[in-house]
């Protein structure tokens, strides 16, 4: 039963990854179909992430009152509604309507499962969990690429919704598996601190800003990688450009898969430092002034590989760094901070690239990578606990 539960948690994170990469891979075609400028992707993305921030901030309260399994079920169901809504959208304004369940579902499942795994399982399980997120995020751009080749972008969203519905059915059928950790769950609920209390813990605020910085870079890659290739490289079809939206997700999955085998030995902090170094190597490849798309493609794959262990490591460290009683509110705050970065900064980049050019993307990523690692290193020195 314990192994089945881990498998279900992994499958739930596949469902979390499926919606996240669709907008970026479809947008070069969607903007033409809907008759809007390229920067308008940022406003839809912002709405999705705003809803995610709201549900992330609500997650500590939900975790105290509702079992994680039910949060997962409701959240996956909400993303199905969002995906189907996008598939039936024939005007730009309709995307905003369905962005609400799209984002609300993502935030709840992300925060609740990260908190659950951080308190019950090792760093290895956390990294592999986020690896499966990458798997979902790789699958959907390729579904979109098939839709663009044989149908329309709307079908890409609809086919993804069907896959998400199948995952929801599996989650419902395996609900009894969640009783494995019920005793510890009940104990954690009784001593869970509030968000206000968590904000007073040394190092928390710096970690939140660092997480903001990390997700600013990650989400910019999610939304603008395909557009980067469309704007800087020659000889690429629409299908190939859409498929290349999965490069960053492929790198994330690879980085987390590798981290899954070495993170327990090296520890979360070393994994973050190694990840940042690898990310910088990828950025250097992307910024090289060559017309062929192959080197940039390898660069984005390496960027994703470097980013891979950073997100799960920051989440997994929460109970050890701040104490189990603060893990739920800290992770909820981290998720809100992460999604704030993911909400605002891709949109900011959209405005910058519209006025300066999409070529500036690697420089933008470098700024946030430096900010991320600097703030984390300062936060480590202020922790109450020293794991």
C-alpha positions in Angstrom: 0.0 0.0 0.0 2.9 2.4 0.8 4.4 1.9 -2.7 1.0 2.4 -4.3 0.6 5.7 -2.5 4.0 7.0 -3.7 2.9 5.9 -7.3 -0.4 7.9 -6.9 1.5 10.9 -5.6 3.8 10.7 -8.6 0.9 10.4 -11.0 -0.7 13.4 -9.4 2.4 15.4 -10.2 2.2 14.3 -13.8 -1.3 15.9 -13.8 0.2 19.1 -12.3 2.8 19.3 -15.2 0.3 18.7 -18.0 -1.4 22.1 -18.1 1.7 24.2 -17.3 3.5 24.0 -20.6 0.6 24.2 -23.0 0.2 28.0 -23.2 3.9 28.6 -24.1 4.0 25.9 -26.7 0.7 26.9 -28.3 0.9 30.7 -28.1 2.8 31.5 -31.3 -0.2 29.9 -33.1 -2.9 31.0 -30.6 -2.0 34.7 -30.9 -2.6 34.6 -34.7 -5.8 32.7 -34.3 -7.1 35.0 -31.6 -5.8 38.2 -33.3 -3.8 39.6 -30.3 -0.1 40.7 -29.9 2.5 38.3 -28.6 2.8 40.0 -25.2 -0.8 39.1 -24.4 0.3 35.6 -23.4 1.6 37.2 -20.2 -1.8 38.5 -19.1 -3.4 35.0 -19.4 -0.4 33.5 -17.6 -0.7 36.2 -15.0 -4.3 35.3 -14.3 -3.5 31.6 -14.0 -0.7 32.3 -11.6 -2.8 34.8 -9.6 -5.3 32.1 -8.9 -2.5 29.7 -8.0 -1.2 32.2 -5.5 -4.6 32.5 -3.9 -4.9 28.7 -3.5 -1.3 28.4 -2.2 -2.0 30.9 0.5 -5.2 29.1 1.4 -3.4 25.7 1.5 -2.2 25.7 5.2 -5.8 26.3 6.3 -7.0 23.6 3.9 -4.4 21.1 5.1 -5.5 21.6 8.7 -9.2 21.0 7.8 -9.2 18.6 4.8 -7.2 15.4 4.1 -4.6 15.8 1.4 -6.3 13.1 -0.8 -9.4 15.2 -1.2 -7.4 18.3 -2.0 -5.7 16.3 -4.8 -9.0 15.1 -6.2 -10.7 18.5 -6.3 -7.6 20.2 -7.7 -7.2 17.8 -10.6 -10.9 18.1 -11.4 -10.5 21.9 -11.5 -7.7 21.7 -14.0 -9.8 19.4 -16.2 -12.4 22.2 -16.3 -9.8 24.8 -17.1 -8.3 22.7 -19.9 -11.7 22.0 -21.5 -12.6 25.6 -21.2 -9.5 26.7 -23.1 -10.2 24.2 -25.8 -13.7 25.8 -26.4 -12.4 29.3 -26.3 -12.9 31.2 -29.5 -12.1 34.7 -28.2 -9.2 36.0 -26.1 -11.4 37.1 -23.2 -12.7 33.6 -22.7 -9.2 32.4 -21.7 -9.4 34.6 -18.6 -12.7 32.9 -17.5 -11.2 29.4 -17.6 -7.8 30.5 -16.3 -9.5 30.7 -12.8 -10.1 26.9 -12.2 -6.9 26.2 -14.2 -4.8 28.1 -11.6 -6.8 27.4 -8.5 -6.4 23.7 -9.0 -2.7 23.9 -9.6 -1.9 25.8 -6.5 -3.8 23.5 -4.1 -2.3 20.3 -5.4 1.2 21.7 -5.6 1.3 23.1 -2.0 -0.4 20.2 -0.4 1.7 17.4 -2.0 4.9 19.3 -1.5 4.1 19.6 2.2 3.0 16.0 2.4 6.2 14.6 0.8 8.5 17.0 2.7 7.2 15.6 6.0 6.9 12.0 5.1 9.6 11.1 2.6 13.3 11.7 1.7 14.9 14.2 -0.7 15.1 11.4 -3.2 11.3 11.0 -3.3 10.9 14.8 -3.5 13.2 15.0 -6.5 11.5 12.1 -8.3 8.1 13.7 -7.5 9.1 16.8 -9.4 10.7 14.7 -12.1 7.2 13.4 -12.8 6.0 17.0 -13.0 8.5 17.4 -15.8 7.1 14.3 -17.5 3.7 15.8 -17.6 5.1 19.1 -18.8 7.0 17.3 -21.6 3.9 15.3 -22.7 1.6 18.2 -23.3 3.7 20.3 -25.7 4.1 17.2 -27.9 0.3 16.7 -27.7 0.0 20.3 -28.8 2.5 19.8 -31.6 0.4 16.9 -32.9 -2.8 19.0 -32.7 -1.1 21.8 -34.7 -0.1 19.3 -37.3 -3.3 17.4 -37.7 -6.0 19.7 -36.2 -5.9 23.1 -34.3 -4.5 24.4 -31.0 -7.9 23.9 -29.4 -7.6 20.2 -29.8 -4.3 20.2 -28.1 -6.0 21.5 -24.9 -8.9 19.1 -25.4 -6.7 16.0 -25.8 -4.7 17.0 -22.7 -8.0 17.4 -20.8 -8.9 13.8 -21.7 -5.6 12.5 -20.4 -6.1 14.6 -17.2 -9.5 13.0 -16.7 -8.0 9.5 -16.9 -5.5 10.5 -14.2 -8.4 11.8 -12.1 -10.2 8.5 -12.4 -7.1 6.6 -11.2 -6.8 9.0 -8.2 -10.4 8.4 -7.2 -10.1 4.6 -7.5 -7.0 4.5 -5.3 -8.2 6.8 -2.4 -7.8 4.0 0.3 -4.0 4.1 -0.2 -3.8 7.4 1.7 -4.4 5.7 5.0 -0.7 4.7 5.2 0.5 8.0 6.8 -2.8 9.0 8.5 -1.5 8.8 12.1 1.4 11.2 11.4 -0.9 13.5 9.4 -3.2 13.9 12.3 -0.3 14.7 14.6 1.0 17.4 12.2 -2.4 19.0 11.8 -2.6 19.5 15.6 0.7 21.5 15.8 0.7 23.3 12.5 1.6 27.0 12.9 -0.1 29.9 11.1 1.2 31.9 8.2 1.7 34.9 10.5 3.8 32.8 12.9 5.9 31.4 10.1 6.8 34.8 8.7 8.6 35.6 12.0 10.9 32.6 11.7 14.5 33.6 10.8 15.4 33.0 7.2 11.8 32.5 5.9 11.4 35.9 4.2 14.8 35.6 2.4 13.9 32.1 1.2 10.6 33.5 -0.1 12.3 36.1 -2.2 14.8 33.5 -3.4 12.0 31.3 -4.5 10.4 34.3 -6.2 13.6 34.7 -8.2 13.9 31.0 -9.1 10.3 30.8 -10.4 10.7 34.1 -12.3 13.4 32.5 -14.4 11.6 29.1 -14.7 8.2 30.5 -15.7 9.9 32.8 -18.2 11.3 29.7 -19.9 8.0 28.0 -19.7 6.2 30.8 -21.5 8.8 32.2 -23.9 11.1 29.4 -25.0 9.1 28.6 -28.1 8.8 32.3 -28.9 12.6 32.6 -28.5 13.2 30.1 -31.2 10.5 31.7 -33.4 12.2 35.1 -33.0 15.9 34.3 -33.2 16.3 31.1 -35.3 15.6 30.3 -38.9 14.2 27.3 -40.8 11.9 26.0 -38.1 8.3 24.8 -38.7 5.5 25.8 -36.3 5.3 22.2 -35.1 9.0 22.1 -34.3 8.8 25.5 -32.5 5.9 24.2 -30.4 7.7 21.0 -29.6 10.8 22.9 -28.5 8.6 24.4 -25.7 9.2 21.1 -24.0 13.0 21.5 -23.9 13.0 23.2 -20.5 10.7 20.6 -19.1 12.8 17.8 -20.5 15.8 19.4 -18.7 13.8 19.7 -15.5 12.9 16.1 -15.6 16.4 15.0 -16.4 17.9 17.2 -13.6 15.4 15.8 -11.0 15.9 12.2 -12.2 19.7 12.6 -11.6 19.1 14.4 -8.3 16.8 11.5 -7.2 19.8 9.2 -7.2 22.3 11.5 -5.5 20.4 14.1 -3.4 20.3 11.9 -0.3 24.1 11.6 -0.4 24.9 15.2 -1.3 22.1 17.0 0.5 19.7 19.7 -0.6 22.0 22.7 -0.3 24.8 21.2 -2.5 22.2 20.1 -5.1 21.0 23.8 -5.3 24.6 25.0 -5.8 25.4 22.4 -8.4 22.1 23.2 -10.2 22.9 26.9 -10.5 26.3 26.2 -12.0 24.7 23.9 -14.6 22.1 26.5 -15.3 24.8 29.1 -16.1 26.4 26.7 -18.5 23.1 26.4 -20.4 22.6 30.1 -20.5 26.1 30.6 -22.1 25.1 28.1 -24.8 21.8 29.9 -25.5 23.5 33.3 -25.7 26.1 32.3 -28.3 25.5 34.3 -31.5 24.8 31.5 -34.0 21.8 31.1 -36.4 21.4 27.3 -36.1 18.9 26.3 -33.5 20.7 23.1 -32.3 23.1 24.8 -29.9 20.3 26.9 -28.3 18.2 23.8 -28.0 21.0 22.0 -26.1 21.4 25.2 -24.0 17.7 25.3 -22.9 17.9 21.5 -22.1 20.9 22.2 -19.9 19.2 25.2 -18.3 16.3 23.0 -17.3 18.7 20.3 -16.1 20.3 22.8 -13.8 17.0 24.2 -12.6 15.7 20.7 -11.9 16.9 20.1 -8.3 16.5 23.6 -7.1 12.7 23.8 -6.6 12.3 20.4 -4.9 15.4 21.0 -2.7 14.0 24.3 -1.4 10.7 22.7 -0.6 12.2 19.6 1.0 14.4 21.6 3.3 11.4 23.4 4.9 10.8 21.0 7.8 14.5 20.6 8.6 15.2 24.4 8.3 12.2 25.8 10.1 10.7 22.9 12.0 7.8 20.5 11.2 5.2 22.8 12.8 6.1 25.5 10.3 6.4 23.3 7.3 2.8 23.7 6.0 2.7 27.5 6.3 6.3 27.9 5.0 5.6 25.7 2.0 2.3 27.5 1.4 4.2 30.9 1.5 6.9 29.5 -0.7 4.4 28.4 -3.3 2.7 31.8 -3.2 6.0 33.6 -3.5 7.0 31.2 -6.3 3.8 31.8 -8.2 4.1 35.6 -7.7 7.4 35.4 -9.5 5.9 33.2 -12.1 2.9 35.5 -12.5 4.7 38.8 -12.8 8.1 38.3 -14.3 7.2 36.4 -17.6 4.8 39.3 -18.2 7.5 41.8 -17.5 9.7 40.0 -19.9 7.0 40.0 -22.5 6.9 43.8 -22.4 10.7 44.0 -22.4 11.1 41.7 -25.4 8.4 43.5 -27.3 10.4 46.7 -27.0 14.0 45.4 -27.0 13.8 42.0 -28.7 13.4 38.3 -27.6 17.2 38.0 -27.8 17.5 39.4 -24.3 16.0 36.3 -22.7 19.4 34.7 -21.6 20.4 38.0 -19.8 17.1 38.1 -18.0 17.5 34.5 -16.9 21.1 35.2 -15.6 19.8 38.1 -13.4 17.3 35.9 -11.6 19.7 32.9 -11.2 22.3 35.2 -9.5 19.6 36.7 -7.2 18.3 33.2 -6.3 21.6 31.7 -5.2 22.7 34.9 -3.4 19.6 35.1 -1.2 19.6 31.4 -0.4 23.2 31.6 0.8 22.4 34.5 3.0 19.2 32.8 4.4 21.2 29.7 5.3 23.3 31.8 7.7 20.2 33.1 9.5 18.4 29.8 10.1 17.3 28.8 13.6 18.2 25.2 12.8 21.3 24.0 11.0 20.7 20.6 9.4 
